[in-house]
Amino acid sequence: MAVLIVAADAMEFRGMPPRSDWILKANGVGAERAAAAVDRAVEAFRPAAVVSTGFCGALDPDLQVGDVVVATEVASGGGRFAALSPRGAKNARCGVVASIDHVARTAAEKSRLFASGAMAVEMEAGGVAERATAHGIPFFCIKAVTDLASEDMANDFNSALRPDGHFATIEILSSSLRQPLTRIPELIRLRKRCARAAMSLGEFIADCRF
């Protein structure tokens, strides 16, 4: 049976080797779109497992860019969902992942989330977890870090999120020109970090058994 792997954007799959038993779905940012991806896949076939993957922000100050986080639990507005640990996985940090409805832009917000017991934050796992649980399918959550707990984001990705679940690239680039000395270097840095995180995810998940 195939494993369903859900992310927000196809770029998060770039480090993963092709596998005939993996079904990769990128349906946009946010829990609602991630949940819809699970429901549509289950209508077509019943996965052996569902994996929420992609990028995350660090809440634990010890986490570094490219580190892999395996959730033991996903905490979201919809509740708390247990997550399984894949077999064969190595060199990951394990703990609670907070799934929220916006990009956590400030170090202050990340600190508050860390105080709640979570070690990383993202936007899709809550939706995936809820639907996997509803369908009675084993759930896993594996993320890779792209921004640090101590960092604030100068670029406002929340205001650039379109209804289709993707960020408006032109809007982000245009707004970055208002503060080019801080916002443009941040975008370049984030692009490099996403590439690194995607490779970390691919290498890690390639060794996993679900």
N, C-alpha and C positions, 0 to 999 in steps of 0.2 A: 504494500500500500504506500501511496505517496505521502510525503510530508508537505504541508502548506506553510510557506514562509512569507510573512506579511511585513512590509515596510511602507514608509510614506512615499519614498522616491526611488526610482530605479538606480540612482547613483549609489545607494546604500548596498546594492547587490554586486557592485563592480569587482569586488575582490573574491567573489564566490566562484568556484569551479563549476562547470556544467555537470549536472547530475540528472539522470532520467527519473529518479525517484523524488525529486524536489519540484514543487510547483511554486514559483515566485510571483507574488502579487504586490504591486505598488499602486495604491489607490488614493494617494494624497495624504495631507497632514490632518491629524486629529482623530479622536476616538471614534466618532460617528462614521467616518469614511473607512477606517480600519475595520470596524465591526461589519460594515456592508460588504467588504472584501471577503470576510470569513463566511458570511451567510451565502453569498453568491457561489463561492467555491463548494460549500457543503451541498448546495442544490445540484451541482454537477458531479460530485464524487464525495466520498466520506474519507477525509484524511486520517492517516494513522496518528498524526499529531499536528498541532498548530504552534508555530513559532513566531513571536513578535520580535522583530529585529530592527536595526537601524542605529541612528546616532542618539547620543544623550548628553546632557550636561552633568558635570560632576557636582555633587553636593559635599561629599567627603573630601576634605582638603588634601588627602593623600593620593587621590586619583589623578592620573596624568593623561595627557592627550594620547589616544590610541589604546588605552587600557580597556579591557573587555570586562563588562559587568554581567553576571548571571543572576537574575532575580530569584530570590527565594519566595518573594511575595510582591504583588503589584498593588499599590494603594492609590485609589482614584476616588473621584466624587461618587462613583457608583458602588463603592465598597472596597473590600480587600479580597484579593484573589491569590491563592497559593499557586506557586509556579514550580515546576519540576526541574531538576538538574540533569542535564544531558550526560550520558555515559561517554567516557573517553576524553572529556574536556580537561584541559590543563591551563594553568597560569591565568586564571580569572579571579576577579573579586566577586564575592557573593553577598547579597543583602537585599534590602527592600528598595524597589524602584517606585518613585512617585510619578503618576501619570496625570498631567494637568491639562487645562484647555487653552494654554498660551505658552509662548516661549518665555522661559525664566531669564530675564535680561539682566538682573542686578545681583551683585554679591549678597546684598541684604536679604533678598527673597530666597536665594539659595541657602543662606544660613538658617532662615526660619524653617525651610523644608528639611534641612539636615537635622535640626533640633527635634523634628517630628519622628525621626528614626530612619529616614530614607537616605540612601547613599548616592543616588543618581535620579535625574528627572528627565522626562520626555513627554510625548503627547498622544501616542497611539496604543500603548500596551493595555490600558484600561478597557478600551473597546474590544480588543482582540481577546483579552482574558474573559470578559463577560460573555461573549458569544461562544467561545470555546467551552466554557463551563456550561452554558445553556445547552449546547449540543452534546455534552458528555464526552468531549475529546481532550486528550492530554494536552496541557498547555505549558509552553516554555517561553522565556523572555531573555534574549541575549542582546546587549547593546554595547556600543563602543563610544568612548568619550571624545567630544570635539571641543568643549569649552570647560574651563576650570572653575572651581568653586569660588575663587577669589576675584574672578573677572566680571566687570560690567560690560554690557554690549552697547556700543554707541549707535549702531544701526537698529532701527525699529522694525524687526521682522513681523511683529504682530499686525501692524497697520498695513503691511504689504501682502497679507495672506488673502488670496482670492477665494471666491465661493467654490471653485473647482478643486480646492485643496492644495493648490500650488502657490508659491510665492511669486509675486509680480517682479520679475528681475529688473525690468526697466524702471519701475518705481523705486526700487532699492538703489539702483545706480544713480538715478536722478537725485534722490535725497542725500546720497553720500557726497555729492558735489557741494552741498551746503557746509559741510565740515570735512573737506578733503584730507586734511592732515591726520585725522583720527579714523574717519569712517572707511576710506579707501584701503589703507593698510590692514584694517580689521577684516575687510572682505577678502583680501588676498590671503591673509593668514588663515581665515576660516576655510577657504577653498583647499589649501594645502592640508589642513587638519582633516577635512572630510575625506580626502584621498587616502590619508594615512589610516584613518579609522575604518574605511571600507576594506582596506587590505587586512587590517587586524581582524575584522569580523569574518572575512572570507577564510583566512587561515585557521581561525578558531573553529568555525562551524564545520569546516571540512573534516575535522577530527571527531566531531560529535556523532553520537548515535542517539536517536530519539525514540 
